[in-house]
Each structure stands twice: as structure tokens, then as C-alpha cells.
């Protein structure tokens, strides 16, 4: 078992657990395993929210807003999932055209939202909504970087996601 680096206490499902601050993908994946499906959705939605600026469809923005809410109904979640998934599917065909990097970023950002909102049925024990959303969001950022004249910063999207997860899990 890995040594804990920065011990903290967190309440998950009523139990007090000693946890380390997330500083790597391995830490992130380990932390995500302990989340229930609702927590996975809301954390995955935070990852999707980071790349929402790359999405062209208003329905995906609404889907992300729904995914972030704690009080939404199953019907609202299903509608939001269908909207995000439909845009991800429709934008996928644009990805092969002359490498339009912003169109690809749009696709992956919508896929991040759809991943966060994935219904219980297609999710298996090996899959996690938040992890899938994180990976799709990273792909969106990478595509957008291809079109950007800006220098990449010192902080990677993965590091931003660690900070988001730490804040979500109150590990700061």
C-alpha cells in the first residue's frame, strides 16, 4: 500500500477515513473508487464545466448545469445525458474533417458532460463517470491547445483536476 503523503480526514458515507491529498492520476482514480454514483456525476460535471467554454451547443451547457445540481430528478438527468450524448455523437463526424481542432475540442467537451451523466445501466465496476469525464476533458483541452497561440502554462489540466477533486472531497 502506498504511504499517505498529506494526511487529512474526510467524511464519506458517514465514515471517517484517512486520505491523502490527490497529486497523481493514481491518487485520483483511487479517490474516485470511493464515490457513489451521484458524487461521481457531480465531480465529473465539475471536470466538464472546466471545458464548457469549448462547447458550441447550449443544450450541453444546460446538461452540465443539471449534472452539477444535487437536487435533480432522474428524468432531468436522463434528458441532460441525452442532450450531451447527442451533441457528442453529432460532433464526432466533424472530427475527421481537415483536423478542425476546435470542432474536436467541442466533441470531447460534450463527451465529458455525457460521461458525467451516464446512466447507471451502462456503468460497470471498471468504469467511473468522473474518471471518464476527466479523460474526455483532457482530450478537449489538448485539442484546443492545437489552435491556441498561447504558451502552455505551468499547470496541466490533470493538476487542475486534482485541485477540483481535492476541493470536492474537502482535501485542501
C-alpha positions in Angstrom: 0.0 0.0 0.0 1.3 3.5 -0.8 2.3 5.8 2.0 0.0 8.7 2.7 1.7 12.0 1.9 -0.6 14.7 3.3 -3.0 13.1 5.7 -6.4 14.6 6.1 -9.8 13.4 7.4 -12.9 13.2 5.3 -16.4 12.0 5.9 -17.6 9.7 3.1 -20.9 7.8 3.5 -20.8 8.6 7.2 -17.4 7.1 8.0 -14.2 8.9 8.8 -11.4 7.9 6.6 -7.7 8.9 6.5 -6.9 10.1 3.0 -4.1 11.7 1.1 -4.3 14.8 -1.0 -4.6 13.9 -4.7 -1.4 14.6 -6.5 -1.4 12.0 -9.3 -3.7 10.1 -11.6 -3.3 7.0 -9.4 -4.4 9.0 -6.4 -7.4 10.4 -8.4 -8.5 7.0 -9.5 -8.2 5.6 -6.0 -10.3 8.5 -4.6 -12.9 8.1 -7.3 -13.5 4.5 -6.4 -15.0 5.6 -3.1 -17.6 7.9 -4.6 -21.2 6.9 -5.0 -22.8 7.4 -8.5 -24.2 10.8 -7.5 -20.8 12.0 -6.3 -19.2 10.7 -9.5 -21.7 12.6 -11.6 -21.2 15.9 -9.7 -17.4 15.7 -9.7 -17.4 14.6 -13.4 -19.6 17.6 -14.1 -17.0 19.9 -12.5 -14.4 18.5 -14.9 -16.8 19.1 -17.8 -17.5 22.6 -16.5 -13.8 23.4 -16.9 -14.1 22.8 -20.6 -17.6 24.2 -21.2 -16.2 27.2 -23.0 -15.2 24.8 -25.8 -18.8 23.6 -26.3 -20.9 25.2 -29.1 -24.3 23.8 -28.1 -26.4 25.5 -25.5 -28.1 22.1 -24.7 -24.7 20.8 -23.5 -24.2 23.9 -21.2 -27.7 23.1 -19.7 -26.7 19.5 -19.3 -23.6 20.5 -17.4 -25.7 22.8 -15.2 -28.1 19.9 -14.5 -25.2 17.5 -13.7 -23.8 19.9 -11.1 -27.1 20.0 -9.2 -27.7 17.9 -6.2 -31.5 18.1 -6.4 -32.3 17.0 -9.9 -34.7 14.3 -10.8 -33.9 11.1 -12.7 -35.9 12.5 -15.7 -33.8 15.7 -15.7 -30.6 13.6 -15.5 -31.8 11.4 -18.4 -32.7 14.4 -20.5 -29.4 16.1 -19.8 -27.5 12.9 -20.7 -29.4 12.5 -24.0 -28.6 16.1 -24.9 -24.9 15.9 -24.1 -24.6 12.5 -25.8 -26.4 13.6 -28.9 -24.1 16.6 -29.3 -21.1 14.4 -28.7 -22.3 11.9 -31.4 -23.2 14.7 -33.9 -19.9 16.5 -33.4 -17.9 13.3 -33.8 -18.4 13.3 -37.5 -16.7 16.7 -37.7 -13.6 15.3 -36.1 -12.1 13.9 -39.3 -12.5 17.0 -41.5 -9.2 18.7 -42.1 -8.4 18.4 -38.4 -10.6 21.2 -37.1 -9.1 21.1 -33.6 -11.8 23.3 -32.1 -14.5 21.0 -33.5 -12.7 18.1 -31.9 -12.5 20.1 -28.6 -16.2 20.7 -28.8 -16.8 17.0 -29.3 -14.6 15.9 -26.3 -16.1 18.6 -24.0 -19.6 17.3 -24.8 -18.3 13.8 -24.3 -17.1 14.8 -20.9 -20.5 16.1 -20.0 -22.1 12.9 -21.3 -19.6 10.7 -19.3 -20.5 12.5 -16.1 -24.2 12.0 -16.8 -24.0 8.3 -18.0 -27.0 6.4 -16.5 -26.4 3.6 -14.0 -27.1 0.8 -16.5 -24.1 1.1 -18.9 -21.7 1.7 -15.9 -19.7 -1.3 -14.9 -17.4 -1.7 -11.9 -14.4 -0.9 -14.0 -15.8 2.4 -15.3 -16.3 5.5 -13.3 -18.2 8.6 -14.5 -15.8 11.1 -13.0 -12.7 9.4 -14.5 -14.3 9.2 -17.9 -15.3 12.9 -17.7 -11.7 13.8 -16.6 -10.1 12.0 -19.6 -12.6 13.5 -22.1 -12.0 17.0 -20.6 -8.2 16.5 -21.0 -8.7 15.5 -24.6 -10.8 18.7 -25.2 -8.0 20.8 -23.7 -5.4 19.1 -25.8 -7.4 19.7 -29.0 -7.9 23.4 -28.1 -4.2 23.8 -27.4 -3.5 22.9 -31.1 -5.4 26.1 -32.1 -4.1 28.3 -29.4 -1.2 30.8 -29.9 -0.8 31.0 -26.1 2.1 29.3 -24.4 1.0 26.3 -22.3 1.0 27.2 -18.7 2.9 25.5 -15.9 -0.2 23.8 -14.6 -1.6 20.9 -16.6 -5.3 20.0 -16.9 -4.6 16.9 -14.8 -3.2 19.2 -12.0 -6.3 21.4 -12.3 -8.5 18.3 -12.0 -6.6 17.2 -8.8 -7.3 20.6 -7.3 -11.0 20.3 -8.3 -11.2 16.7 -6.8 -9.4 17.8 -3.6 -11.8 20.7 -3.2 -14.8 18.4 -3.9 -13.6 15.9 -1.3 -12.6 18.7 1.0 -8.9 17.7 1.0 -7.4 21.2 0.7 
